[in-house]
Amino acid sequence: MRIAPPDSLRFDYRGPFGRSGAAVVVGDGVIWSEPEEDVGQLIPVAPLFWAALGVVRQPPSGAAVFGRETATQTIWQYVSGGDTLSYVVTGEPPYRLQAEMRSFDAVVGLVELEYNDSTHVPVEATMSFPQSASIILLSVENLETVTSFDPDTWKRPQD
């Protein structure tokens, strides 16, 4: 995965049963994905995907925003139409970010992200989608900072 802050990323994946692909995401939209049918699956859960990477997206324009802070947690929620996105961040070890996305009353997905306690860099995340009974596990194996990416990084793979 290559992330260009504040809102762009390219990821390539390989899953079970020979499933693999790639996509470029900017904000909450998908620029392209291979295979094409993955676009429909990525767009609705883009805020959860970002949360699994430790990035909390801005609320959509016109959303109602609610929040609360305690000694150990920061909690906030965006409500827009029938969609609700909730976040909880723990402010002391173990550092975690939890996110929940709902569409009307149905839970669309959940994220549980764990940070390294000393560096506050994401270590691992679990994304779960109750309606499809699927889980995605993400883990950070290496972190490298670069000043720029090759422009080919953002291009769709050629057959």
Buried (B, 14 or more C-beta within 10 A) or exposed (E): EBBBEEBBBBBEEEEEEEEEBBBBBEBBEBBBBBEEEBBEEBEBBBBBBBBBBBBBBEBBEEBEEEEEEEEEBBBBBBBBEEBBBBBBBBEEEEBBBBBBBBBEEEBBBBBBBBBBEEEEEBBBBBBBBEEEEEEBEBEBEEEEEEEEEEEEEBEEEEE
